[in-house]
Amino acid sequence: MIEKYTFDLQAPKIKGKLILVKDEMETRAHVVMKLLAYLLYFEPGLKIEGHVDMHYKPDLAVEGDHGIPSLWIDCGHIAIKKVGSIAQKLRRTQIVLIKKTKRELDTFKKVVADKVEQSERVQYLAFDAGFVDGMAESLQRVNQITLYDVMENVIGVTLNDRVFESTLHR
């Protein structure tokens, strides 16, 4: 089922509104990961589900010179073939892959290191177990969200009056 979420954002780099639409094949956890990526990596020009002139499409990107993304972010399930292709083709692009949990990230990083040339160029981010799923369960049609730093490499999120904290695993 298609679902639409509106967010009133409060974060160190951004304040404002954001609307995300979950398509039928997408999970709420994937929506949450895109939201967190938007808040954590925000810079002017960052677009969610933006168009890039390539076979593959990122979850988030910032368009760079000559239409080549300066930042490429993918969340959740990501094909190794896709990682290899973008790492090879986008040599000046910051590539960030986001996983729901540290366990998923650790497994994925090993596969990427074994099978992808230029794998050292890829950056990673994951969260504590239960963090993304807890936020996904708290989503409403209209949401208030505040992102804040707790300490180095630990974030806090208040989503609709519920508090979540996680280490940022890289």
C-alpha positions in Angstrom: 0.0 0.0 0.0 1.2 3.5 -0.8 1.6 5.7 2.3 2.5 9.4 2.6 4.4 10.8 5.6 4.9 14.4 6.4 7.8 15.4 8.8 8.3 18.6 10.7 12.2 18.5 10.9 14.4 19.8 13.6 18.1 18.9 13.2 21.5 20.6 13.5 21.7 21.2 9.8 18.1 21.7 8.8 14.7 22.8 10.0 11.6 22.6 7.8 9.1 20.1 6.3 9.7 17.0 4.3 7.2 14.7 2.6 8.1 11.0 1.9 6.0 8.5 0.0 6.3 4.8 0.6 5.5 2.8 -2.5 3.9 -0.6 -2.4 7.3 -2.5 -2.6 9.0 -0.4 0.1 9.1 -1.0 3.9 8.5 1.6 6.5 12.1 0.8 7.8 13.4 1.9 4.4 11.5 5.2 4.7 13.1 5.7 8.1 16.6 5.0 6.8 16.1 7.5 4.0 14.8 10.1 6.5 17.8 9.5 8.8 20.2 9.7 5.8 18.5 13.0 4.9 19.0 14.4 8.4 22.5 13.2 8.9 24.0 14.0 5.5 22.0 17.1 4.6 23.6 19.7 2.4 22.0 22.1 -0.1 20.8 20.2 -3.2 20.3 16.8 -1.4 17.3 15.1 -3.1 15.5 12.0 -2.1 14.7 9.7 -5.1 16.2 12.3 -7.3 17.0 11.7 -11.0 20.5 10.9 -12.0 21.4 10.1 -15.6 22.5 6.5 -14.9 21.1 3.0 -15.1 21.0 2.8 -11.3 19.1 5.2 -9.1 20.2 6.3 -5.6 17.9 6.7 -2.6 19.5 10.2 -2.0 21.9 12.2 -4.1 23.4 15.6 -4.6 24.0 16.6 -8.2 27.6 17.6 -8.9 29.4 19.0 -11.9 28.2 17.9 -15.3 25.3 15.9 -13.8 27.6 13.5 -12.0 26.5 13.1 -8.3 28.9 14.5 -5.7 27.1 12.4 -3.1 25.3 9.0 -3.6 23.4 7.3 -0.8 21.7 3.9 -0.9 19.7 2.4 2.0 18.6 -1.1 2.9 19.0 -4.0 0.5 21.7 -3.1 -2.1 22.9 -5.4 -4.9 26.6 -6.1 -4.9 26.5 -5.6 -8.7 25.1 -2.1 -8.1 27.8 -1.2 -5.6 30.5 -2.4 -8.0 29.1 -0.4 -10.9 28.8 2.9 -9.0 32.2 2.5 -7.3 33.8 1.9 -10.7 32.0 4.7 -12.6 31.7 7.4 -10.0 35.3 7.8 -8.9 34.9 11.3 -7.5 31.5 10.7 -5.8 31.1 10.2 -2.1 29.3 6.8 -1.8 27.4 6.0 1.4 25.6 2.7 2.0 23.2 2.5 4.9 22.1 -0.6 6.6 19.5 -1.1 9.3 21.7 -2.8 11.9 25.4 -3.2 12.6 25.1 -7.0 12.1 23.7 -6.5 8.5 26.5 -3.9 7.9 29.3 -6.2 9.1 28.1 -9.0 6.8 27.6 -6.7 3.8 31.0 -5.0 4.2 32.8 -8.3 4.0 31.0 -9.2 0.8 31.7 -5.8 -0.7 35.4 -6.0 0.3 35.7 -9.5 -1.4 33.7 -8.8 -4.6 33.9 -5.1 -5.4 36.9 -3.3 -7.0 37.3 0.2 -5.5 35.5 -1.0 -2.3 37.8 1.2 -0.2 36.0 4.2 -1.6 32.6 3.1 -0.1 31.5 4.5 3.2 29.0 2.8 5.5 26.5 3.6 8.2 24.3 1.4 10.4 22.4 1.7 13.7 21.8 -0.3 16.8 19.4 -3.3 16.5 15.8 -2.1 17.0 16.5 1.6 16.4 15.1 1.8 12.8 12.3 -0.7 13.4 11.2 1.2 16.5 11.0 4.4 14.6 9.2 2.7 11.7 6.5 1.5 14.2 6.1 5.0 15.4 5.4 6.6 12.0 2.2 8.5 11.6 0.8 10.4 8.6 2.1 13.7 10.2 5.3 13.4 12.3 7.4 15.7 14.5 11.1 14.6 14.5 14.1 16.1 16.2 17.6 14.8 15.7 20.3 15.6 18.2 23.8 14.5 19.3 24.0 12.6 22.5 27.8 12.1 22.5 30.4 11.3 19.9 29.0 8.8 17.4 25.7 8.5 19.3 22.5 10.2 18.1 19.1 10.8 19.7 15.9 11.1 17.8 12.5 12.2 19.2 9.8 11.0 16.9 6.2 11.9 17.9 7.2 12.2 21.6 9.0 8.8 21.6 12.8 8.9 22.2 15.3 6.7 20.3 19.1 6.5 20.6 21.7 4.7 18.6 25.4 4.5 18.0 26.4 5.3 14.5 28.3 2.3 13.3 30.6 2.9 10.3 
